[in-house]
Amino acid sequence: MCTSAPSSTEIIDINEFQRIDLRVGLVREAGRIPGSKKLLRLIVDLGNEVRQIIAGLAEWYEPNDLLGKYVVVVVNLKPKKFMGYESQGMILATCDQGKPVLLTVISEAKPGSKIC
């Protein structure tokens, strides 16, 4: 869901932030989830492993437009099922006028590179 930021944000300390494992991922495959208007199934290369990530991007992105993109992935998020598909991470995006915009990596960092 892409909504505007709240007027105030809860402050966390650096130790909490460091618990989030952000990595560079390379989108190897992308496709629509049958029966869903919102969900895409992405296969993301994280260097030492490949994960399936379900993303609510289908209203704004065509699957082929995501192939070969270097994206930012939260890799230590608890897996969750969406329409029978397990998502093993989260791809980060920002919101611009209600539309999600993927956070991508400009340089071709190696898949699995830790973002620090």
CNS distance restraints for C-alpha pairs under 8 A (distance, minus, plus):
assign (resid   1 and name CA) (resid  56 and name CA) 7.37 0.50 0.50
assign (resid   2 and name CA) (resid  94 and name CA) 7.78 0.50 0.50
assign (resid   2 and name CA) (resid  95 and name CA) 5.68 0.50 0.50
assign (resid   2 and name CA) (resid  98 and name CA) 5.61 0.50 0.50
assign (resid   2 and name CA) (resid  99 and name CA) 6.35 0.50 0.50
assign (resid   2 and name CA) (resid 100 and name CA) 6.00 0.50 0.50
assign (resid   3 and name CA) (resid  95 and name CA) 6.75 0.50 0.50
assign (resid   3 and name CA) (resid  98 and name CA) 6.01 0.50 0.50
assign (resid   4 and name CA) (resid  95 and name CA) 6.97 0.50 0.50
assign (resid   4 and name CA) (resid  98 and name CA) 7.25 0.50 0.50
assign (resid  12 and name CA) (resid  16 and name CA) 6.29 0.50 0.50
assign (resid  12 and name CA) (resid  17 and name CA) 7.09 0.50 0.50
assign (resid  13 and name CA) (resid  17 and name CA) 6.64 0.50 0.50
assign (resid  14 and name CA) (resid  18 and name CA) 6.06 0.50 0.50
assign (resid  15 and name CA) (resid  19 and name CA) 6.67 0.50 0.50
assign (resid  16 and name CA) (resid  20 and name CA) 7.58 0.50 0.50
assign (resid  20 and name CA) (resid  74 and name CA) 6.91 0.50 0.50
assign (resid  20 and name CA) (resid  76 and name CA) 6.69 0.50 0.50
assign (resid  21 and name CA) (resid  74 and name CA) 5.75 0.50 0.50
assign (resid  21 and name CA) (resid  75 and name CA) 5.72 0.50 0.50
assign (resid  21 and name CA) (resid  76 and name CA) 5.72 0.50 0.50
assign (resid  21 and name CA) (resid 114 and name CA) 7.37 0.50 0.50
assign (resid  21 and name CA) (resid 115 and name CA) 7.73 0.50 0.50
assign (resid  22 and name CA) (resid  72 and name CA) 6.54 0.50 0.50
assign (resid  22 and name CA) (resid  73 and name CA) 5.51 0.50 0.50
assign (resid  22 and name CA) (resid  74 and name CA) 4.77 0.50 0.50
assign (resid  22 and name CA) (resid  75 and name CA) 6.24 0.50 0.50
assign (resid  22 and name CA) (resid 114 and name CA) 5.99 0.50 0.50
assign (resid  22 and name CA) (resid 115 and name CA) 5.32 0.50 0.50
assign (resid  22 and name CA) (resid 116 and name CA) 7.70 0.50 0.50
assign (resid  23 and name CA) (resid  46 and name CA) 7.34 0.50 0.50
assign (resid  23 and name CA) (resid  72 and name CA) 5.84 0.50 0.50
assign (resid  23 and name CA) (resid  73 and name CA) 5.28 0.50 0.50
assign (resid  23 and name CA) (resid  74 and name CA) 6.61 0.50 0.50
assign (resid  23 and name CA) (resid  75 and name CA) 6.83 0.50 0.50
assign (resid  23 and name CA) (resid 111 and name CA) 7.53 0.50 0.50
assign (resid  23 and name CA) (resid 112 and name CA) 5.38 0.50 0.50
assign (resid  23 and name CA) (resid 113 and name CA) 5.41 0.50 0.50
assign (resid  23 and name CA) (resid 114 and name CA) 4.51 0.50 0.50
assign (resid  23 and name CA) (resid 115 and name CA) 5.40 0.50 0.50
assign (resid  24 and name CA) (resid  46 and name CA) 6.71 0.50 0.50
assign (resid  24 and name CA) (resid  70 and name CA) 6.42 0.50 0.50
assign (resid  24 and name CA) (resid  71 and name CA) 5.74 0.50 0.50
assign (resid  24 and name CA) (resid  72 and name CA) 5.07 0.50 0.50
assign (resid  24 and name CA) (resid  73 and name CA) 6.18 0.50 0.50
assign (resid  24 and name CA) (resid 105 and name CA) 7.47 0.50 0.50
assign (resid  24 and name CA) (resid 109 and name CA) 7.00 0.50 0.50
assign (resid  24 and name CA) (resid 110 and name CA) 7.04 0.50 0.50
assign (resid  24 and name CA) (resid 111 and name CA) 5.13 0.50 0.50
assign (resid  24 and name CA) (resid 112 and name CA) 5.19 0.50 0.50
assign (resid  24 and name CA) (resid 113 and name CA) 5.30 0.50 0.50
assign (resid  24 and name CA) (resid 114 and name CA) 6.61 0.50 0.50
assign (resid  24 and name CA) (resid 115 and name CA) 7.07 0.50 0.50
assign (resid  25 and name CA) (resid  44 and name CA) 5.76 0.50 0.50
assign (resid  25 and name CA) (resid  45 and name CA) 5.46 0.50 0.50
assign (resid  25 and name CA) (resid  46 and name CA) 4.93 0.50 0.50
assign (resid  25 and name CA) (resid  47 and name CA) 7.72 0.50 0.50
assign (resid  25 and name CA) (resid  70 and name CA) 5.54 0.50 0.50
assign (resid  25 and name CA) (resid  71 and name CA) 5.20 0.50 0.50
assign (resid  25 and name CA) (resid  72 and name CA) 6.16 0.50 0.50
assign (resid  25 and name CA) (resid  73 and name CA) 6.18 0.50 0.50
assign (resid  25 and name CA) (resid 111 and name CA) 4.89 0.50 0.50
assign (resid  25 and name CA) (resid 112 and name CA) 6.05 0.50 0.50
assign (resid  26 and name CA) (resid  44 and name CA) 5.36 0.50 0.50
assign (resid  26 and name CA) (resid  45 and name CA) 5.01 0.50 0.50
assign (resid  26 and name CA) (resid  46 and name CA) 6.78 0.50 0.50
assign (resid  26 and name CA) (resid  68 and name CA) 6.08 0.50 0.50
assign (resid  26 and name CA) (resid  69 and name CA) 5.74 0.50 0.50
assign (resid  26 and name CA) (resid  70 and name CA) 4.61 0.50 0.50
assign (resid  26 and name CA) (resid  71 and name CA) 6.30 0.50 0.50
assign (resid  26 and name CA) (resid 111 and name CA) 5.84 0.50 0.50
assign (resid  27 and name CA) (resid  42 and name CA) 6.65 0.50 0.50
assign (resid  27 and name CA) (resid  43 and name CA) 5.96 0.50 0.50
assign (resid  27 and name CA) (resid  44 and name CA) 4.51 0.50 0.50
assign (resid  27 and name CA) (resid  45 and name CA) 6.36 0.50 0.50
assign (resid  27 and name CA) (resid  66 and name CA) 6.54 0.50 0.50
assign (resid  27 and name CA) (resid  67 and name CA) 5.29 0.50 0.50
assign (resid  27 and name CA) (resid  68 and name CA) 5.31 0.50 0.50
assign (resid  27 and name CA) (resid  69 and name CA) 5.55 0.50 0.50
assign (resid  27 and name CA) (resid  70 and name CA) 6.62 0.50 0.50
assign (resid  27 and name CA) (resid  71 and name CA) 7.45 0.50 0.50
assign (resid  28 and name CA) (resid  42 and name CA) 7.54 0.50 0.50
assign (resid  28 and name CA) (resid  43 and name CA) 5.58 0.50 0.50
assign (resid  28 and name CA) (resid  44 and name CA) 5.67 0.50 0.50
assign (resid  28 and name CA) (resid  45 and name CA) 6.52 0.50 0.50
assign (resid  28 and name CA) (resid  67 and name CA) 5.78 0.50 0.50
assign (resid  28 and name CA) (resid  68 and name CA) 6.14 0.50 0.50
assign (resid  29 and name CA) (resid  42 and name CA) 5.62 0.50 0.50
assign (resid  29 and name CA) (resid  43 and name CA) 4.90 0.50 0.50
assign (resid  29 and name CA) (resid  44 and name CA) 7.17 0.50 0.50
assign (resid  29 and name CA) (resid  67 and name CA) 6.15 0.50 0.50
assign (resid  30 and name CA) (resid  40 and name CA) 6.78 0.50 0.50
assign (resid  30 and name CA) (resid  41 and name CA) 5.65 0.50 0.50
assign (resid  30 and name CA) (resid  42 and name CA) 4.46 0.50 0.50
assign (resid  30 and name CA) (resid  43 and name CA) 6.36 0.50 0.50
assign (resid  30 and name CA) (resid  63 and name CA) 4.92 0.50 0.50
assign (resid  30 and name CA) (resid  64 and name CA) 6.67 0.50 0.50
assign (resid  30 and name CA) (resid  66 and name CA) 6.87 0.50 0.50
assign (resid  30 and name CA) (resid  67 and name CA) 6.62 0.50 0.50
assign (resid  31 and name CA) (resid  40 and name CA) 5.60 0.50 0.50
assign (resid  31 and name CA) (resid  41 and name CA) 5.29 0.50 0.50
assign (resid  31 and name CA) (resid  42 and name CA) 6.63 0.50 0.50
assign (resid  31 and name CA) (resid  63 and name CA) 5.26 0.50 0.50
assign (resid  31 and name CA) (resid  64 and name CA) 7.91 0.50 0.50
assign (resid  32 and name CA) (resid  36 and name CA) 7.53 0.50 0.50
assign (resid  32 and name CA) (resid  39 and name CA) 6.38 0.50 0.50
assign (resid  32 and name CA) (resid  40 and name CA) 4.59 0.50 0.50
assign (resid  32 and name CA) (resid  41 and name CA) 6.02 0.50 0.50
assign (resid  32 and name CA) (resid  58 and name CA) 7.04 0.50 0.50
assign (resid  32 and name CA) (resid  63 and name CA) 7.01 0.50 0.50
assign (resid  33 and name CA) (resid  37 and name CA) 7.97 0.50 0.50
assign (resid  33 and name CA) (resid  39 and name CA) 5.79 0.50 0.50
assign (resid  33 and name CA) (resid  40 and name CA) 5.60 0.50 0.50
assign (resid  33 and name CA) (resid  41 and name CA) 6.19 0.50 0.50
assign (resid  37 and name CA) (resid  58 and name CA) 6.41 0.50 0.50
assign (resid  37 and name CA) (resid  59 and name CA) 6.73 0.50 0.50
assign (resid  38 and name CA) (resid  56 and name CA) 5.11 0.50 0.50
assign (resid  38 and name CA) (resid  57 and name CA) 6.02 0.50 0.50
assign (resid  38 and name CA) (resid  58 and name CA) 4.66 0.50 0.50
assign (resid  38 and name CA) (resid  59 and name CA) 5.57 0.50 0.50
assign (resid  39 and name CA) (resid  54 and name CA) 6.47 0.50 0.50
assign (resid  39 and name CA) (resid  55 and name CA) 5.51 0.50 0.50
assign (resid  39 and name CA) (resid  56 and name CA) 4.45 0.50 0.50
assign (resid  39 and name CA) (resid  57 and name CA) 6.01 0.50 0.50
assign (resid  39 and name CA) (resid  58 and name CA) 5.32 0.50 0.50
assign (resid  40 and name CA) (resid  54 and name CA) 5.67 0.50 0.50
assign (resid  40 and name CA) (resid  55 and name CA) 5.27 0.50 0.50
assign (resid  40 and name CA) (resid  56 and name CA) 6.28 0.50 0.50
assign (resid  40 and name CA) (resid  57 and name CA) 6.26 0.50 0.50
assign (resid  40 and name CA) (resid  58 and name CA) 5.61 0.50 0.50
assign (resid  40 and name CA) (resid  63 and name CA) 7.27 0.50 0.50
assign (resid  41 and name CA) (resid  52 and name CA) 6.81 0.50 0.50
assign (resid  41 and name CA) (resid  53 and name CA) 6.00 0.50 0.50
assign (resid  41 and name CA) (resid  54 and name CA) 4.78 0.50 0.50
assign (resid  41 and name CA) (resid  55 and name CA) 6.61 0.50 0.50
assign (resid  42 and name CA) (resid  52 and name CA) 5.64 0.50 0.50
assign (resid  42 and name CA) (resid  53 and name CA) 5.14 0.50 0.50
assign (resid  42 and name CA) (resid  54 and name CA) 6.15 0.50 0.50
assign (resid  42 and name CA) (resid  55 and name CA) 7.41 0.50 0.50
assign (resid  43 and name CA) (resid  50 and name CA) 6.72 0.50 0.50
assign (resid  43 and name CA) (resid  51 and name CA) 5.68 0.50 0.50
assign (resid  43 and name CA) (resid  52 and name CA) 4.67 0.50 0.50
assign (resid  43 and name CA) (resid  53 and name CA) 6.36 0.50 0.50
assign (resid  44 and name CA) (resid  50 and name CA) 5.56 0.50 0.50
assign (resid  44 and name CA) (resid  51 and name CA) 5.30 0.50 0.50
assign (resid  44 and name CA) (resid  52 and name CA) 6.32 0.50 0.50
assign (resid  44 and name CA) (resid  53 and name CA) 7.11 0.50 0.50
assign (resid  45 and name CA) (resid  49 and name CA) 6.26 0.50 0.50
assign (resid  45 and name CA) (resid  50 and name CA) 4.50 0.50 0.50
assign (resid  45 and name CA) (resid  51 and name CA) 6.61 0.50 0.50
assign (resid  45 and name CA) (resid 111 and name CA) 6.15 0.50 0.50
assign (resid  45 and name CA) (resid 112 and name CA) 7.50 0.50 0.50
assign (resid  46 and name CA) (resid  50 and name CA) 5.72 0.50 0.50
assign (resid  46 and name CA) (resid  51 and name CA) 7.39 0.50 0.50
assign (resid  46 and name CA) (resid 111 and name CA) 4.73 0.50 0.50
assign (resid  46 and name CA) (resid 112 and name CA) 4.14 0.50 0.50
assign (resid  46 and name CA) (resid 113 and name CA) 7.84 0.50 0.50
assign (resid  47 and name CA) (resid 110 and name CA) 7.07 0.50 0.50
assign (resid  47 and name CA) (resid 111 and name CA) 4.59 0.50 0.50
assign (resid  47 and name CA) (resid 112 and name CA) 4.49 0.50 0.50
assign (resid  47 and name CA) (resid 113 and name CA) 7.72 0.50 0.50
assign (resid  48 and name CA) (resid 112 and name CA) 6.85 0.50 0.50
assign (resid  51 and name CA) (resid  88 and name CA) 6.06 0.50 0.50
assign (resid  51 and name CA) (resid  89 and name CA) 7.69 0.50 0.50
assign (resid  52 and name CA) (resid  86 and name CA) 7.17 0.50 0.50
assign (resid  52 and name CA) (resid  87 and name CA) 5.77 0.50 0.50
assign (resid  52 and name CA) (resid  88 and name CA) 5.74 0.50 0.50
assign (resid  52 and name CA) (resid  89 and name CA) 7.71 0.50 0.50
assign (resid  53 and name CA) (resid  86 and name CA) 7.39 0.50 0.50
assign (resid  53 and name CA) (resid  87 and name CA) 4.41 0.50 0.50
assign (resid  53 and name CA) (resid  88 and name CA) 5.39 0.50 0.50
assign (resid  53 and name CA) (resid  89 and name CA) 5.69 0.50 0.50
assign (resid  53 and name CA) (resid  90 and name CA) 6.44 0.50 0.50
assign (resid  53 and name CA) (resid  91 and name CA) 7.58 0.50 0.50
assign (resid  54 and name CA) (resid  82 and name CA) 7.24 0.50 0.50
assign (resid  54 and name CA) (resid  85 and name CA) 7.42 0.50 0.50
assign (resid  54 and name CA) (resid  86 and name CA) 7.29 0.50 0.50
assign (resid  54 and name CA) (resid  87 and name CA) 4.99 0.50 0.50
assign (resid  54 and name CA) (resid  88 and name CA) 7.87 0.50 0.50
assign (resid  54 and name CA) (resid  90 and name CA) 7.60 0.50 0.50
assign (resid  55 and name CA) (resid  90 and name CA) 7.28 0.50 0.50
assign (resid  55 and name CA) (resid  91 and name CA) 7.11 0.50 0.50
assign (resid  57 and name CA) (resid  61 and name CA) 5.79 0.50 0.50
assign (resid  57 and name CA) (resid 100 and name CA) 7.33 0.50 0.50
assign (resid  58 and name CA) (resid  62 and name CA) 6.52 0.50 0.50
assign (resid  58 and name CA) (resid  63 and name CA) 7.62 0.50 0.50
assign (resid  60 and name CA) (resid  99 and name CA) 7.23 0.50 0.50
assign (resid  60 and name CA) (resid 100 and name CA) 7.44 0.50 0.50
assign (resid  61 and name CA) (resid  65 and name CA) 6.67 0.50 0.50
assign (resid  61 and name CA) (resid  66 and name CA) 7.42 0.50 0.50
assign (resid  62 and name CA) (resid  66 and name CA) 7.14 0.50 0.50
assign (resid  63 and name CA) (resid  67 and name CA) 7.05 0.50 0.50
assign (resid  69 and name CA) (resid 104 and name CA) 6.97 0.50 0.50
assign (resid  70 and name CA) (resid 104 and name CA) 5.52 0.50 0.50
assign (resid  70 and name CA) (resid 105 and name CA) 5.36 0.50 0.50
assign (resid  70 and name CA) (resid 106 and name CA) 7.71 0.50 0.50
assign (resid  70 and name CA) (resid 108 and name CA) 6.97 0.50 0.50
assign (resid  70 and name CA) (resid 109 and name CA) 7.82 0.50 0.50
assign (resid  70 and name CA) (resid 111 and name CA) 7.74 0.50 0.50
assign (resid  71 and name CA) (resid  91 and name CA) 6.76 0.50 0.50
assign (resid  71 and name CA) (resid  92 and name CA) 7.47 0.50 0.50
assign (resid  71 and name CA) (resid 102 and name CA) 7.24 0.50 0.50
assign (resid  71 and name CA) (resid 103 and name CA) 6.03 0.50 0.50
assign (resid  71 and name CA) (resid 104 and name CA) 4.43 0.50 0.50
assign (resid  71 and name CA) (resid 105 and name CA) 5.89 0.50 0.50
assign (resid  72 and name CA) (resid  91 and name CA) 5.77 0.50 0.50
assign (resid  72 and name CA) (resid  92 and name CA) 5.65 0.50 0.50
assign (resid  72 and name CA) (resid 103 and name CA) 6.16 0.50 0.50
assign (resid  72 and name CA) (resid 104 and name CA) 6.27 0.50 0.50
assign (resid  72 and name CA) (resid 105 and name CA) 7.20 0.50 0.50
assign (resid  73 and name CA) (resid  89 and name CA) 6.58 0.50 0.50
assign (resid  73 and name CA) (resid  90 and name CA) 5.48 0.50 0.50
assign (resid  73 and name CA) (resid  91 and name CA) 4.57 0.50 0.50
assign (resid  73 and name CA) (resid  92 and name CA) 6.16 0.50 0.50
assign (resid  74 and name CA) (resid  89 and name CA) 5.52 0.50 0.50
assign (resid  74 and name CA) (resid  90 and name CA) 5.12 0.50 0.50
assign (resid  74 and name CA) (resid  91 and name CA) 6.48 0.50 0.50
assign (resid  74 and name CA) (resid  92 and name CA) 7.41 0.50 0.50
assign (resid  75 and name CA) (resid  88 and name CA) 7.30 0.50 0.50
assign (resid  75 and name CA) (resid  89 and name CA) 5.01 0.50 0.50
assign (resid  75 and name CA) (resid  90 and name CA) 7.01 0.50 0.50
assign (resid  76 and name CA) (resid  89 and name CA) 6.84 0.50 0.50
assign (resid  77 and name CA) (resid  88 and name CA) 7.27 0.50 0.50
assign (resid  77 and name CA) (resid  89 and name CA) 5.52 0.50 0.50
assign (resid  77 and name CA) (resid  90 and name CA) 7.23 0.50 0.50
assign (resid  78 and name CA) (resid  88 and name CA) 7.25 0.50 0.50
assign (resid  78 and name CA) (resid  89 and name CA) 7.37 0.50 0.50
assign (resid  79 and name CA) (resid  86 and name CA) 6.48 0.50 0.50
assign (resid  79 and name CA) (resid  87 and name CA) 5.49 0.50 0.50
assign (resid  79 and name CA) (resid  88 and name CA) 4.78 0.50 0.50
assign (resid  79 and name CA) (resid  89 and name CA) 6.56 0.50 0.50
assign (resid  80 and name CA) (resid  86 and name CA) 5.53 0.50 0.50
assign (resid  80 and name CA) (resid  87 and name CA) 5.33 0.50 0.50
assign (resid  80 and name CA) (resid  88 and name CA) 7.06 0.50 0.50
assign (resid  81 and name CA) (resid  85 and name CA) 5.25 0.50 0.50
assign (resid  81 and name CA) (resid  86 and name CA) 4.22 0.50 0.50
assign (resid  81 and name CA) (resid  87 and name CA) 5.96 0.50 0.50
assign (resid  82 and name CA) (resid  86 and name CA) 6.31 0.50 0.50
assign (resid  82 and name CA) (resid  87 and name CA) 7.20 0.50 0.50
assign (resid  91 and name CA) (resid 102 and name CA) 7.72 0.50 0.50
assign (resid  92 and name CA) (resid 102 and name CA) 6.29 0.50 0.50
assign (resid  92 and name CA) (resid 103 and name CA) 5.80 0.50 0.50
assign (resid  93 and name CA) (resid 100 and name CA) 5.81 0.50 0.50
assign (resid  93 and name CA) (resid 101 and name CA) 5.19 0.50 0.50
assign (resid  93 and name CA) (resid 102 and name CA) 4.17 0.50 0.50
assign (resid  93 and name CA) (resid 103 and name CA) 5.00 0.50 0.50
assign (resid  94 and name CA) (resid 100 and name CA) 5.55 0.50 0.50
assign (resid  94 and name CA) (resid 101 and name CA) 5.24 0.50 0.50
assign (resid  94 and name CA) (resid 102 and name CA) 6.46 0.50 0.50
assign (resid  94 and name CA) (resid 103 and name CA) 6.85 0.50 0.50
assign (resid  95 and name CA) (resid  99 and name CA) 5.38 0.50 0.50
assign (resid  95 and name CA) (resid 100 and name CA) 4.58 0.50 0.50
assign (resid  95 and name CA) (resid 101 and name CA) 5.99 0.50 0.50
assign (resid  96 and name CA) (resid 100 and name CA) 6.34 0.50 0.50
assign (resid  96 and name CA) (resid 101 and name CA) 6.78 0.50 0.50
assign (resid 105 and name CA) (resid 109 and name CA) 7.35 0.50 0.50
assign (resid 109 and name CA) (resid 113 and name CA) 6.71 0.50 0.50
